């Protein structure tokens, strides 16, 4: 599936990632065309690995708050065993 990552005709764009935990709360970047292309390539690589089964889950207590828990047998099993 192709995803449209075009940033349009904006002169500049900033992206911000918010993190929950680990001490760092926010990180921002200028979304240059090069940054967008690198992000797109990274996401495509991650998605390809997951859909091909190359993704190795690493279950931990973090699974409890994971949005993908319903799709992850390893995470569900880990939480069931540690409850």
SERO-4910 file (N, C-alpha, C, O; in steps of 0.05 Angstrom, whole numbers):
BEGIN
 pado doro    nc1    nc2    nc3   cac1   cac2   cac3    cc1    cc2    cc3    oc1    oc2    oc3
  Unk    A     17    -24      0      0      0      0     18     25      0     36     27     16
  Unk    A     12     43    -18     27     68    -19     14     88     -1    -10     90      1
  Unk    A     31    104     12     21    125     30     31    151     19     54    154     11
  Unk    A     14    171     18     21    197      7     35    214     29     22    223     48
  Unk    A     61    217     26     76    232     46     84    260     36    102    273     46
  Unk    A     71    269     15     77    295      4     72    317     25     52    316     39
  Unk    A     90    337     26     86    358     45     74    383     31     72    404     44
  Unk    A     66    380      7     52    402     -7     70    425    -13     94    422    -18
  Unk    A     58    449    -14     73    473    -22     81    491      1     85    515     -2
  Unk    A     83    480     25     91    495     48    121    503     45    137    488     35
  Unk    A    127    528     54    155    536     53    171    521     74    195    514     69
  Unk    A    159    515     96    172    498    116    151    484    133    128    493    135
  Unk    A    159    462    145    141    447    162    157    435    184    180    426    180
  Unk    A    146    435    208    159    423    231    142    399    240    117    401    241
  Unk    A    155    378    247    141    355    259    151    351    287    174    356    294
  Unk    A    132    344    304    139    340    333    129    312    341    107    304    336
  Unk    A    147    298    355    141    272    366    139    275    397    157    287    409
  Unk    A    118    265    408    114    266    437    120    237    448    108    218    438
  Unk    A    136    235    468    143    210    480    132    208    508    132    228    523
  Unk    A    122    185    515    111    180    541    130    162    557    130    137    553
  Unk    A    146    173    573    165    157    589    194    161    580    199    172    559
  Unk    A    212    152    597    241    154    590    253    181    594    277    185    587
  Unk    A    239    200    605    250    226    610    247    247    588    243    270    593
  Unk    A    249    238    562    246    257    540    216    259    534    202    239    531
  Unk    A    206    283    532    178    287    527    171    296    499    149    290    489
  Unk    A    189    310    486    182    320    460    207    325    443    228    333    454
  Unk    A    205    320    417    228    324    399    216    334    373    197    323    362
  Unk    A    228    356    362    218    368    338    239    369    316    263    371    322
  Unk    A    230    368    291    248    368    268    236    385    246    211    387    244
  Unk    A    253    398    230    244    411    206    239    389    185    257    372    180
  Unk    A    215    388    174    208    367    154    216    376    126    198    383    110
  Unk    A    242    375    120    251    382     94    243    359     75    236    337     85
  Unk    A    244    363     49    238    340     31    256    316     36    246    293     34
  Unk    A    281    321     43    299    299     49    290    284     74    290    259     75
  Unk    A    282    299     95    272    287    120    248    270    115    245    247    124
  Unk    A    229    281     99    204    266     92    211    240     77    199    219     83
  Unk    A    229    241     58    237    218     43    250    197     61    244    173     59
  Unk    A    267    206     79    280    187     98    259    174    116    260    150    122
  Unk    A    240    190    126    218    180    143    201    160    128    194    139    138
  Unk    A    195    167    103    179    149     86    193    122     82    181    101     85
  Unk    A    219    123     75    234     99     71    235     82     96    233     57     95
  Unk    A    239     95    119    240     80    145    213     67    151    213     43    159
  Unk    A    191     81    146    165     69    152    159     46    133    147     26    141
  Unk    A    166     49    107    162     28     88    178      3     96    168    -19     95
  Unk    A    203      7    105    220    -15    114    208    -29    138    207    -53    139
  Unk    A    199    -13    157    186    -25    181    161    -41    173    157    -63    182
  Unk    A    144    -29    157    120    -42    149    125    -68    133    111    -88    137
  Unk    A    145    -67    116    152    -91    100    162   -113    118    155   -136    114
  Unk    A    178   -106    138    188   -126    156    165   -139    173    165   -163    177
  Unk    A    147   -122    181    124   -133    197    106   -151    180     99   -172    189
  Unk    A     99   -142    156     81   -158    140     94   -183    129     80   -203    124
  Unk    A    121   -183    127    134   -208    118    140   -227    141    150   -249    137
  Unk    A    134   -218    165    139   -235    188    168   -232    199    176   -247    217
  Unk    A    183   -213    189    211   -209    197    212   -194    224    234   -192    236
  Unk    A    190   -183    233    189   -168    258    190   -187    282    173   -205    284
  Unk    A    209   -184    299    211   -201    323    200   -185    347    213   -165    355
  Unk    A    178   -193    358    168   -179    381    186   -182    405    200   -202    408
  Unk    A    186   -163    423    201   -164    448    182   -157    471    182   -135    481
  Unk    A    166   -177    479    146   -172    500    158   -162    526    179   -171    535
  Unk    A    144   -143    538    152   -132    564    128   -120    577    105   -122    566
  Unk    A    131   -108    600    109    -95    614     97    -72    597     75    -63    602
  Unk    A    113    -62    578    103    -40    561     80    -49    543     65    -32    533
  Unk    A     78    -75    539     57    -86    521     29    -77    531     11    -74    515
  Unk    A     26    -73    557      1    -66    569    -11    -41    556    -36    -39    553
  Unk    A      5    -22    549     -5      3    538     -1      5    507     -5     27    496
  Unk    A      5    -17    494     11    -16    466    -14    -17    449    -32    -33    454
  Unk    A    -16      1    429    -39      2    411    -41    -23    394    -62    -29    383
  Unk    A    -19    -38    391    -19    -62    373    -23    -88    388    -21   -109    377
  Unk    A    -29    -86    414    -31   -110    431    -51   -130    420    -47   -154    421
  Unk    A    -73   -120    409    -94   -138    399    -84   -155    375    -96   -175    369
  Unk    A    -63   -146    362    -52   -160    339    -28   -177    346    -18   -192    329
  Unk    A    -19   -176    371      7   -187    379      4   -210    398     -1   -206    422
  Unk    A      6   -235    389      3   -258    406     24   -259    427     19   -266    450
  Unk    A     49   -252    420     71   -252    440     65   -233    463     70   -240    486
  Unk    A     55   -209    457     49   -190    478     26   -199    496     27   -197    520
  Unk    A      5   -210    483    -18   -220    499    -10   -243    516    -18   -244    540
  Unk    A      7   -261    506     16   -284    522     33   -275    545     30   -285    568
  Unk    A     51   -256    540     68   -246    561     51   -234    584     56   -240    608
  Unk    A     32   -217    577     15   -205    597     -2   -225    612     -6   -223    637
  Unk    A    -12   -246    598    -27   -267    612    -10   -282    631    -19   -289    653
  Unk    A     15   -287    624     33   -303    642     42   -287    666     48   -298    687
  Unk    A     43   -260    663     54   -244    685     31   -231    702     37   -217    721
  Unk    A      7   -237    696    -16   -226    711    -21   -242    736    -39   -235    752
***
